[in-house]
Amino acid sequence: MAIRAIIIYLFVLVVIRLMGKRQIGEMQPFELVITLIIADLACIPMAEVAVPLGHGLIPIFTLLVIHFLICVLSRKSMWARYLVSGRPAIVITPQGINFKELKTLNMTLDDLIESMRGCGFSSVDEVAYAIIETNGKMCCIPAPSNAPATKTDVGVETTKAGFPVNLIMDGKVMKENFEMCGVGEKIINNILSRAKLKNVKDVLLLTLDNNGKVFVQGKNVNKYSTFSVEYGGGGKW
């Protein structure tokens, strides 16, 4: 039974990974249905020794194939996409609550207000538009009077956004990220020297963004360091 459980676990893990990196709350309806069925199918041969493993693995593999076919069909056909995933629904407009859409979605006003609070809004007049996405999550666009001011609004000069990339994690060098960023040994040695770390194995986490900003923290150290280095970019960044 232990060996059967390990085999089924590894097989289901591979299947779920192939289906993509979505959390339960981000799944489309057809993805959630397939996931629930897979969970049920996996339990049968795992608990019943008399049931051949193939009676669980083959249906799970079949569902994986169905999942891929639905995904391909959804990419190629808008009609198929709307059929299996539905359409986003606008439940709040500048005119107020769209009660007709709420009824179509089987949502109550309590559901709407709860979702709105989850987006950081306590009153309907603070929201210009609220959209229920096809995965059931609500996205809110704030009303102009409630929207946060940006640097552009207040006339502050902006720089390009920094995108930090992990270069060293838990003492291990991320070689593919070195190539992507165009970083060489000279820059890393300079960073380690400024952070007062002896070598790569002493690094818990080291990141570098495309503006040259460094975050570095050593192992067994409760304090991190941030500073900028001269960095010309390059690579595939």
MIMAR-811568 format. One line per field, with one value per residue (C-alpha): residue number from 1; residue in one letter; y negated, z negated, x. Coordinates in nm, 2 decimals. Example, Ala and Ser with C-alpha at 12.3 -4.5 7.8 and 13.67 -1.06 7.14 Angstrom:
k: (1:2)
r: (a:s)
yy: (0.45:0.11)
zz: (-0.78:-0.71)
xx: (1.23:1.37)
This chain:
k: (1:2:3:4:5:6:7:8:9:10:11:12:13:14:15:16:17:18:19:20:21:22:23:24:25:26:27:28:29:30:31:32:33:34:35:36:37:38:39:40:41:42:43:44:45:46:47:48:49:50:51:52:53:54:55:56:57:58:59:60:61:62:63:64:65:66:67:68:69:70:71:72:73:74:75:76:77:78:79:80:81:82:83:84:85:86:87:88:89:90:91:92:93:94:95:96:97:98:99:100:101:102:103:104:105:106:107:108:109:110:111:112:113:114:115:116:117:118:119:120:121:122:123:124:125:126:127:128:129:130:131:132:133:134:135:136:137:138:139:140:141:142:143:144:145:146:147:148:149:150:151:152:153:154:155:156:157:158:159:160:161:162:163:164:165:166:167:168:169:170:171:172:173:174:175:176:177:178:179:180:181:182:183:184:185:186:187:188:189:190:191:192:193:194:195:196:197:198:199:200:201:202:203:204:205:206:207:208:209:210:211:212:213:214:215:216:217:218:219:220:221:222:223:224:225:226:227:228:229:230:231:232:233:234:235:236:237)
r: (m:a:i:r:a:i:i:i:y:l:f:v:l:v:v:i:r:l:m:g:k:r:q:i:g:e:m:q:p:f:e:l:v:i:t:l:i:i:a:d:l:a:c:i:p:m:a:e:v:a:v:p:l:g:h:g:l:i:p:i:f:t:l:l:v:i:h:f:l:i:c:v:l:s:r:k:s:m:w:a:r:y:l:v:s:g:r:p:a:i:v:i:t:p:q:g:i:n:f:k:e:l:k:t:l:n:m:t:l:d:d:l:i:e:s:m:r:g:c:g:f:s:s:v:d:e:v:a:y:a:i:i:e:t:n:g:k:m:c:c:i:p:a:p:s:n:a:p:a:t:k:t:d:v:g:v:e:t:t:k:a:g:f:p:v:n:l:i:m:d:g:k:v:m:k:e:n:f:e:m:c:g:v:g:e:k:i:i:n:n:i:l:s:r:a:k:l:k:n:v:k:d:v:l:l:l:t:l:d:n:n:g:k:v:f:v:q:g:k:n:v:n:k:y:s:t:f:s:v:e:y:g:g:g:g:k:w)
yy: (0.00:-0.24:-0.17:-0.23:-0.55:-0.68:-0.59:-0.76:-1.06:-1.11:-1.05:-1.30:-1.55:-1.54:-1.57:-1.88:-2.04:-1.98:-2.15:-2.47:-2.68:-2.80:-2.82:-2.68:-3.03:-3.12:-2.81:-2.83:-2.62:-2.34:-2.32:-2.30:-2.02:-1.82:-1.87:-1.75:-1.44:-1.36:-1.38:-1.13:-0.89:-0.89:-0.78:-0.46:-0.26:-0.41:-0.27:0.04:0.29:0.51:0.23:0.23:-0.08:-0.13:-0.18:-0.51:-0.62:-0.57:-0.79:-1.06:-1.06:-1.08:-1.39:-1.55:-1.50:-1.65:-1.94:-2.01:-1.98:-2.22:-2.47:-2.45:-2.49:-2.79:-2.96:-2.91:-2.98:-3.27:-3.08:-2.77:-3.00:-3.16:-2.82:-2.66:-2.97:-3.22:-3.60:-3.86:-4.04:-4.41:-4.42:-4.79:-5.08:-5.46:-5.44:-5.20:-4.83:-4.62:-4.40:-4.21:-4.08:-3.99:-3.77:-3.61:-3.52:-3.41:-3.66:-3.84:-4.19:-4.04:-3.85:-4.17:-4.38:-4.11:-4.09:-4.47:-4.49:-4.22:-4.46:-4.74:-4.93:-4.98:-5.18:-5.14:-5.51:-5.45:-5.21:-5.32:-4.96:-4.62:-4.31:-3.95:-3.76:-3.42:-3.25:-3.42:-3.68:-4.05:-4.33:-4.69:-5.01:-5.30:-5.61:-5.91:-6.08:-5.76:-5.67:-5.70:-5.98:-5.87:-6.03:-6.16:-6.33:-6.52:-6.60:-6.38:-6.25:-5.87:-5.62:-5.29:-5.02:-4.78:-4.41:-4.21:-3.88:-3.61:-3.55:-3.35:-3.16:-2.96:-2.96:-2.83:-3.02:-3.06:-3.03:-3.08:-3.42:-3.52:-3.47:-3.65:-3.96:-3.96:-3.95:-3.84:-3.72:-4.07:-4.23:-3.94:-3.97:-4.34:-4.29:-4.02:-4.25:-4.54:-4.31:-4.18:-3.82:-3.58:-3.36:-3.25:-2.98:-3.25:-3.41:-3.35:-3.56:-3.80:-3.98:-4.25:-4.46:-4.63:-4.97:-4.82:-4.79:-4.50:-4.32:-4.08:-3.89:-3.64:-3.31:-3.33:-3.71:-3.90:-4.21:-4.26:-4.52:-4.72:-4.94:-5.02:-4.90:-5.02:-4.79:-4.83:-4.57:-4.34:-3.98:-3.91:-4.14)
zz: (0.00:-0.08:0.26:0.44:0.25:0.35:0.72:0.73:0.54:0.78:1.08:0.96:0.88:1.23:1.37:1.16:1.25:1.62:1.58:1.48:1.17:1.06:0.71:0.63:0.62:0.96:1.15:1.43:1.37:1.60:1.43:1.08:1.20:1.34:1.03:0.80:1.02:1.02:0.64:0.62:0.88:0.70:0.37:0.51:0.61:0.32:0.05:0.23:0.29:0.50:0.75:1.02:1.03:1.40:1.30:1.13:1.35:1.69:1.61:1.45:1.77:1.98:1.78:1.84:2.22:2.20:2.00:2.28:2.55:2.38:2.33:2.70:2.80:2.57:2.72:3.08:3.03:2.84:2.85:2.68:2.42:2.33:2.31:2.07:1.87:1.91:1.94:1.70:1.55:1.45:1.12:1.02:1.27:1.21:1.20:0.91:0.85:1.16:0.99:1.31:1.33:0.96:1.02:1.32:1.11:0.81:0.59:0.30:0.19:-0.11:0.13:0.33:0.02:-0.12:0.21:0.23:-0.12:-0.02:0.25:-0.01:0.05:-0.22:-0.02:0.33:0.41:0.38:0.68:1.04:1.18:1.02:1.24:1.14:1.34:1.49:1.20:0.95:0.82:0.81:0.95:0.86:1.04:0.79:0.85:0.95:0.61:0.43:0.66:0.51:0.65:0.86:0.91:1.25:1.08:0.84:1.10:0.95:1.19:1.22:1.30:1.47:1.26:1.10:1.14:0.88:0.99:0.76:0.82:0.50:0.28:-0.02:0.08:0.43:0.75:1.00:1.32:1.56:1.39:1.41:1.79:1.81:1.63:1.79:1.45:1.41:1.13:1.08:0.98:0.74:0.57:0.54:0.38:0.14:0.03:-0.04:-0.23:-0.43:-0.32:-0.25:0.02:0.20:-0.06:-0.33:-0.13:-0.23:0.05:0.31:0.56:0.82:1.02:1.36:1.18:1.00:0.66:0.45:0.17:-0.02:-0.35:-0.49:-0.67:-1.04:-1.01:-1.12:-0.92:-0.54:-0.33:-0.03:0.19:0.55:0.78:1.11:1.35:1.72:1.77:2.06:2.11:2.18:1.91)
xx: (0.00:0.29:0.45:0.11:0.06:0.41:0.35:0.01:0.14:0.43:0.20:-0.06:0.21:0.34:-0.01:-0.09:0.25:0.18:-0.16:0.01:0.09:-0.25:-0.37:-0.72:-0.87:-0.72:-0.85:-1.11:-1.42:-1.31:-0.97:-1.13:-1.36:-1.07:-0.87:-1.15:-1.21:-0.83:-0.83:-1.12:-0.97:-0.63:-0.80:-0.96:-0.64:-0.45:-0.69:-0.82:-0.53:-0.77:-0.81:-0.53:-0.32:-0.41:-0.77:-0.66:-0.36:-0.53:-0.84:-0.61:-0.39:-0.71:-0.82:-0.48:-0.52:-0.87:-0.73:-0.48:-0.74:-0.97:-0.67:-0.58:-0.94:-0.98:-0.68:-0.80:-1.17:-1.33:-1.66:-1.50:-1.33:-1.66:-1.83:-1.59:-1.47:-1.75:-1.71:-1.60:-1.90:-1.92:-2.11:-2.04:-2.04:-2.02:-2.40:-2.40:-2.45:-2.55:-2.81:-2.89:-2.54:-2.55:-2.85:-2.69:-2.38:-2.60:-2.42:-2.59:-2.52:-2.33:-2.10:-2.04:-1.96:-1.73:-1.54:-1.52:-1.37:-1.12:-1.00:-0.96:-1.28:-1.55:-1.81:-1.96:-1.90:-1.52:-1.53:-1.57:-1.59:-1.59:-1.54:-1.59:-1.33:-1.39:-1.21:-1.45:-1.22:-1.32:-1.10:-1.18:-1.10:-1.11:-1.32:-1.10:-1.16:-1.04:-0.75:-0.40:-0.18:0.11:0.45:0.34:0.03:0.25:0.52:0.80:1.06:1.04:1.31:1.27:1.12:1.37:1.33:1.53:1.67:1.80:2.17:2.26:2.02:2.12:2.48:2.41:2.48:2.19:2.39:2.10:2.02:2.39:2.37:2.03:2.16:2.50:2.67:3.04:3.25:3.40:3.06:2.98:3.32:3.27:2.92:3.05:3.34:3.10:2.87:3.17:3.10:3.39:3.25:2.93:2.85:2.81:2.52:2.16:2.01:2.16:1.95:2.04:1.80:1.84:1.91:2.21:2.04:2.17:2.00:2.23:2.20:2.44:2.36:2.32:2.29:1.97:2.06:2.06:2.24:2.12:2.34:2.40:2.67:2.79:2.62:2.59:2.32:2.34:2.23:1.86:1.73)
